[in-house]
Amino acid sequence: MNLAGKKILLGVSGGIAVYKACELLRLLQKKGATVRVCMTDAATEFVAPLTFASLSKCPVYLKNGAVEARPFQHIDFPHWADLYLVVPATANVIGKFACGIADDPVSLCFMSCTCPRVVAPAMNVAMYNSPAVKRNLEILRNFEDTVVLESPAGELACGEVGQGRLMEPAEIVAYLDERRALTTNKFTEPAEVNVAEKGEGLPLAPAAGASSATPSPRGAAPKTPEPPAFPVASDIPPTQDVSLPGHGKKVLLTAGRTEEAIDPVRYISNRSSGKTAVALASVFYANGFEVEVVAGPMEAAFPGGVAVSRVQSAREMHDAVMDRLGTADAVVHCAAVADYRPAHAASEKIKDSRSQLTIELVPNPNILRDCTAARNSAGQSHRQVIVGFALETDHFEQHAKEKLAKSGADALLLNAPVASDSGFGHDCVRYSLVRSDGAVPEMSMGSKVDLAQEIVDFVLEKLG
Ligand SMILES: Cc1cc2nc3c(=O)[nH]c(=O)nc-3n(C[C@H](O)[C@H](O)[C@H](O)COP(=O)(O)O)c2cc1C
């Protein structure tokens, strides 16, 4: 739909993505829309109202604004608008919208507007997956003239990976521009709609004569049972979405680090945070794969929808992986498994005797090699795709080639924790995906989500 001449009220609540609302405002203006802004107090802590006032060339509606000069702003603004966009929508304002609380400009406008409303949530993945937010979003989706935009999965500002990102401003504009419907045909094409109420505005509801079972809760025209035109806000889990390339396929991931006991209180381990494994689990899941993870200790948290079994030592991880191998179409060995463990773990805490102590180390089982051996002995009937990881600090190409040849894997993700801002615990890493049938590509810097996407693409290519 042509946004030219449309009057859009932009409600801004207090999340880290507030700065993206500035970009959205500019993009809407470029399309010819007039934009006014209301903000919560929390939002003003992220971006000053002066920025929005300057961009929109209109005073921003604030809780402690010039009430005497404009006492009915909470009515005037929403009634002026053809469309109310809440970007970003915090967990907090979503809860207020769902429960009918109206104690700040953004929630007040939500309650008092009579135009269509589009809500773009943005928050941390744990908040997004919390039962309260899920329930509140579901309530909003069922409001007659409210659309909840999808929160894409990916890297979040807090450093975690998962669902909860703000839909990109350009995508929001594209959605409005094309005015495609989400889970209902709430925003239908102009020819089908009753525009009498607002004349030039975006339509509230389908034309008279369209069949309906449910009267509108806000006095708008009734819902129609027509199917969705563009189900981006679908509640279908990715694993049930037959259109996704990984549908019907299962990936087994190892994640985190292992801890090898020296005595009941001490262990040998490494610095792996598990962030790469979380990125992999998220991207595989988003591509429709059933994702099973065998995870050692790690700080990063997995998104919902992923089955996680916890282990501690390399031998526990080995046994758990071998038990689960049979049903996997692909196995990605992302865990930082200790190569060695103490030959004997003391049953009591080792006392400080002030004399030199030697700990004898013995090799741990090689999980990657045992997996490829198991696959090879199963023959061609079960052609699993196997990807290993190699963290190297020197002679990258030579070590990667040797490890890949010895392991029998289809590819090796070569990575290096050489820069101060990449590798362990960070969101970026230097890496290259070395295929068994190709040369060693030069390592480049990328996010762990980029790395995960490259592995997922490789696995999909191999699975055909
Ligand atoms: C640095 C920082 C970033 C935050 N980012 C978000 C966010 O992205 N989404 C969210 O729902 N809450 C976020 N919060 C929490 C909200 O700011 C907090 O719940 C606040 O009360 C929301 O107020 P509002 O909904 O009235 O704007 C963040 C808080 C801080 C300190």
Ligand as a Chemical Component Dictionary entry (heavy atoms), coordinates in Angstrom:
data_LIG
# 
_chem_comp.id                   LIG 
_chem_comp.type                 NON-POLYMER 
_chem_comp.pdbx_formal_charge   0 
_chem_comp.three_letter_code    LIG 
# 
loop_
_chem_comp_atom.comp_id 
_chem_comp_atom.atom_id 
_chem_comp_atom.alt_atom_id 
_chem_comp_atom.type_symbol 
_chem_comp_atom.charge 
_chem_comp_atom.model_Cartn_x 
_chem_comp_atom.model_Cartn_y 
_chem_comp_atom.model_Cartn_z 
_chem_comp_atom.pdbx_ordinal 
LIG C1  C1  C 0 20.190 -1.342 28.832 1  
LIG C2  C2  C 0 18.768 -1.837 28.891 2  
LIG C3  C3  C 0 18.218 -2.391 27.790 3  
LIG C4  C4  C 0 16.903 -2.885 27.824 4  
LIG N1  N1  N 0 16.380 -3.422 26.717 5  
LIG C5  C5  C 0 15.127 -3.905 26.755 6  
LIG C6  C6  C 0 14.560 -4.490 25.586 7  
LIG O1  O1  O 0 15.186 -4.565 24.528 8  
LIG N2  N2  N 0 13.286 -4.952 25.672 9  
LIG C7  C7  C 0 12.560 -4.891 26.836 10 
LIG O2  O2  O 0 11.430 -5.363 26.846 11 
LIG N3  N3  N 0 13.068 -4.317 27.937 12 
LIG C8  C8  C 0 14.321 -3.831 27.923 13 
LIG N4  N4  N 0 14.857 -3.257 29.048 14 
LIG C9  C9  C 0 14.029 -3.141 30.250 15 
LIG C10 C10 C 0 13.071 -1.959 30.115 16 
LIG O3  O3  O 0 13.800 -0.761 29.901 17 
LIG C11 C11 C 0 12.228 -1.845 31.385 18 
LIG O4  O4  O 0 11.388 -2.980 31.492 19 
LIG C12 C12 C 0 11.409 -0.597 31.399 20 
LIG O5  O5  O 0 10.671 -0.548 32.580 21 
LIG C13 C13 C 0 10.490 -0.541 30.205 22 
LIG O6  O6  O 0 9.701  0.613  30.305 23 
LIG P1  P1  P 0 8.615  0.989  29.190 24 
LIG O7  O7  O 0 7.988  -0.272 28.764 25 
LIG O8  O8  O 0 7.692  1.893  29.920 26 
LIG O9  O9  O 0 9.340  1.675  28.100 27 
LIG C14 C14 C 0 16.158 -2.769 29.032 28 
LIG C15 C15 C 0 16.725 -2.176 30.136 29 
LIG C16 C16 C 0 18.012 -1.713 30.082 30 
LIG C17 C17 C 0 18.605 -1.056 31.313 31 
# 
loop_
_chem_comp_bond.comp_id 
_chem_comp_bond.atom_id_1 
_chem_comp_bond.atom_id_2 
_chem_comp_bond.value_order 
_chem_comp_bond.pdbx_ordinal 
LIG C1  C2  SING 1  
LIG C2  C3  SING 2  
LIG C2  C16 DOUB 3  
LIG C3  C4  DOUB 4  
LIG C4  N1  SING 5  
LIG C4  C14 SING 6  
LIG N1  C5  DOUB 7  
LIG C5  C6  SING 8  
LIG C5  C8  SING 9  
LIG C6  O1  DOUB 10 
LIG C6  N2  SING 11 
LIG N2  C7  SING 12 
LIG C7  O2  DOUB 13 
LIG C7  N3  SING 14 
LIG N3  C8  DOUB 15 
LIG C8  N4  SING 16 
LIG N4  C9  SING 17 
LIG N4  C14 SING 18 
LIG C9  C10 SING 19 
LIG C10 O3  SING 20 
LIG C10 C11 SING 21 
LIG C11 O4  SING 22 
LIG C11 C12 SING 23 
LIG C12 O5  SING 24 
LIG C12 C13 SING 25 
LIG C13 O6  SING 26 
LIG O6  P1  SING 27 
LIG P1  O7  DOUB 28 
LIG P1  O8  SING 29 
LIG P1  O9  SING 30 
LIG C14 C15 DOUB 31 
LIG C15 C16 SING 32 
LIG C16 C17 SING 33 
# 
